[in-house]
């Protein structure tokens, strides 16, 4: 049973934008603070953003002013809007709970390159 399914990644030029979405099982979304994480090649997975039940969010300093996060209980999704993308934003992006479950989705690849 799929609980987390990320989508929306792709290849984008520096300065471009992408919208990522994660479909979350309703029972998980209703009971958890959610977050976005990313993993670049050869690096550890890192936290990117957290979305609270109130839909308020926090982002890592490295993406502050460029990324925003949201959640939609009606659609059972957690979204990440990314602007002014940089090459160092490249990686596989995942959504998960806070703290993260041991089970992860397949992630969605984001590549920022000219």
C-alpha positions as CSV (number, residue, x, y, z in Angstrom):
1,X,0.0,0.0,0.0
2,X,1.5,3.3,-1.2
3,X,1.7,5.8,1.6
4,X,3.9,8.5,0.2
5,X,4.2,9.3,-3.6
6,X,6.2,12.2,-4.7
7,X,6.0,13.8,-8.2
8,X,6.8,17.0,-10.1
9,X,10.5,16.8,-10.4
10,X,12.4,17.4,-13.6
11,X,15.2,19.3,-15.3
12,X,15.2,23.0,-14.9
13,X,17.6,25.8,-15.7
14,X,19.1,27.9,-12.8
15,X,16.7,30.5,-11.8
16,X,13.7,28.4,-12.8
17,X,10.8,27.1,-10.7
18,X,9.3,23.7,-10.0
19,X,6.3,22.5,-8.0
20,X,6.6,19.2,-6.2
21,X,3.6,17.3,-4.8
22,X,3.4,14.3,-2.5
23,X,0.2,12.3,-2.2
24,X,0.0,11.0,1.4
25,X,-2.3,8.4,2.8
26,X,-5.1,10.2,4.6
27,X,-4.5,8.6,8.0
28,X,-0.8,9.6,7.9
29,X,-1.5,13.2,6.8
30,X,-4.2,13.7,9.5
31,X,-2.0,12.6,12.3
32,X,1.4,14.0,11.4
33,X,3.5,17.1,10.9
34,X,4.9,16.6,7.4
35,X,8.3,17.5,5.9
36,X,10.3,17.6,2.7
37,X,13.8,16.2,2.6
38,X,16.3,15.9,-0.2
39,X,19.4,13.9,-1.0
40,X,22.1,14.9,-3.4
41,X,24.5,12.3,-4.9
42,X,27.1,11.3,-2.4
43,X,25.5,13.3,0.4
44,X,23.3,12.5,3.3
45,X,19.6,13.1,3.1
46,X,18.8,16.6,4.6
47,X,15.7,18.4,5.8
48,X,14.3,21.1,3.5
49,X,10.9,22.1,4.9
50,X,8.3,21.3,7.5
51,X,4.5,21.9,7.2
52,X,2.5,21.9,10.4
53,X,-1.1,21.0,10.9
54,X,-2.0,24.7,10.7
55,X,-0.2,24.8,7.3
56,X,2.4,27.2,8.7
57,X,5.8,26.1,7.5
58,X,9.5,26.4,8.1
59,X,12.3,26.0,5.7
60,X,16.0,25.4,5.9
61,X,18.3,28.4,5.7
62,X,19.7,27.3,2.4
63,X,16.2,27.6,0.7
64,X,14.7,30.5,2.7
65,X,13.1,33.1,0.5
66,X,13.0,30.6,-2.4
67,X,10.9,27.6,-1.3
68,X,7.5,27.5,0.3
69,X,5.6,24.4,1.6
70,X,1.9,23.7,2.0
71,X,-0.5,20.9,2.7
72,X,-4.0,20.2,1.5
73,X,-6.1,17.8,3.6
74,X,-8.8,17.8,0.9
75,X,-6.4,16.5,-1.7
76,X,-4.2,14.5,0.7
77,X,-1.1,16.3,-0.6
78,X,1.9,18.1,0.7
79,X,3.5,20.5,-1.8
80,X,6.8,22.2,-2.2
81,X,7.0,25.3,-4.4
82,X,10.5,26.1,-5.5
83,X,11.7,29.3,-7.1
84,X,15.1,30.7,-8.1
85,X,16.5,27.2,-8.2
86,X,20.3,26.7,-8.0
87,X,22.4,23.8,-9.1
88,X,23.0,22.9,-5.5
89,X,19.2,22.3,-5.1
90,X,19.6,19.2,-7.3
91,X,18.8,15.9,-5.8
92,X,16.0,13.5,-5.0
93,X,13.2,15.1,-3.0
94,X,11.1,13.1,-0.6
95,X,8.2,13.8,1.7
96,X,7.8,12.1,5.0
97,X,6.5,12.6,8.5
98,X,8.2,14.4,11.4
99,X,10.0,12.4,12.7
100,X,10.4,10.4,9.5
101,X,8.9,7.0,9.2
102,X,11.3,4.2,8.2
103,X,9.4,3.7,5.0
104,X,10.1,6.3,2.2
105,X,8.5,6.9,-1.1
106,X,10.4,6.7,-4.4
107,X,11.2,10.4,-4.4
108,X,11.2,12.7,-7.3
109,X,14.4,13.8,-9.1
110,X,15.2,17.5,-9.4
111,X,18.0,18.6,-11.6
112,X,19.0,22.2,-11.9
113,X,21.4,22.7,-14.8
114,X,22.0,24.9,-17.8
